[in-house]
Amino acid sequence: MKLFTPDGSELLEVSRLEWNGQALVVKGMIMGTMPMTAAIRPAEARRGLRLLNLGVFLFLVTVLFRWWKK
């Protein structure tokens, strides 16, 4: 999975998600060069869910079935 900046350049490439004890571990590369490992703790995951409103939730569900046009 890749995350992009608004101008279209690559910001983060997630290569792996792992469950490690009580945390979700995200591994990847920042800007294609710097390795990154981040842990998402349960409390932070709950805070992240608070960022979702109905519109964002519906978009996330439908984005899985959309084609991207450049």
C-alpha positions as CSV (number, residue, x, y, z in Angstrom):
1,M,0.0,0.0,0.0
2,K,1.3,3.4,-0.9
3,L,0.4,6.8,0.5
4,F,0.9,9.9,-1.6
5,T,1.2,13.6,-1.0
6,P,-1.4,16.0,-2.5
7,D,1.0,16.7,-5.4
8,G,1.3,13.0,-6.3
9,S,4.7,12.1,-4.9
10,E,5.2,9.0,-2.9
11,L,5.3,9.6,0.8
12,L,5.1,6.1,2.4
13,E,5.0,2.6,1.2
14,V,3.6,0.1,3.7
15,S,5.1,-3.4,3.1
16,R,3.8,-5.3,6.1
17,L,1.3,-5.2,8.9
18,E,2.0,-7.5,11.8
19,W,0.3,-8.2,15.2
20,N,2.9,-8.1,18.0
21,G,1.4,-8.7,21.4
22,Q,-0.9,-5.7,22.1
23,A,0.3,-3.6,19.1
24,L,-0.2,-3.5,15.4
25,V,3.2,-3.1,13.8
26,V,3.5,-1.2,10.5
27,K,6.6,-1.7,8.4
28,G,7.6,0.2,5.3
29,M,9.7,2.8,3.6
30,I,9.3,6.6,3.9
31,M,9.9,8.5,0.7
32,G,11.3,5.3,-0.9
33,T,14.6,5.4,1.1
34,M,14.2,5.4,4.8
35,P,12.9,2.2,6.5
36,M,10.2,2.7,9.1
37,T,8.6,0.6,11.8
38,A,5.7,2.0,13.8
39,A,3.5,0.5,16.5
40,I,-0.1,1.3,16.9
41,R,-1.3,0.6,20.4
42,P,-4.9,-0.2,21.2
43,A,-5.6,3.2,22.7
44,E,-4.3,4.9,19.6
45,A,-6.4,2.7,17.4
46,R,-9.5,3.7,19.3
47,R,-8.5,7.4,19.0
48,G,-8.1,6.8,15.2
49,L,-11.6,5.4,14.9
50,R,-13.0,8.6,16.4
51,L,-11.7,10.4,13.3
52,L,-14.2,8.5,11.1
53,N,-17.5,10.0,10.5
54,L,-20.3,8.5,8.4
55,G,-19.1,10.1,5.2
56,V,-15.5,9.0,5.6
57,F,-16.6,5.5,6.5
58,L,-18.8,5.2,3.5
59,F,-16.0,6.5,1.3
60,L,-13.6,3.9,2.7
61,V,-16.0,1.1,1.9
62,T,-16.6,2.3,-1.6
63,V,-13.0,3.1,-2.4
64,L,-12.2,-0.6,-2.5
65,F,-14.3,-1.0,-5.6
66,R,-13.2,2.1,-7.5
67,W,-10.6,2.3,-10.4
68,W,-8.0,5.1,-10.2
69,K,-7.5,7.3,-13.3
70,K,-4.3,9.3,-13.6
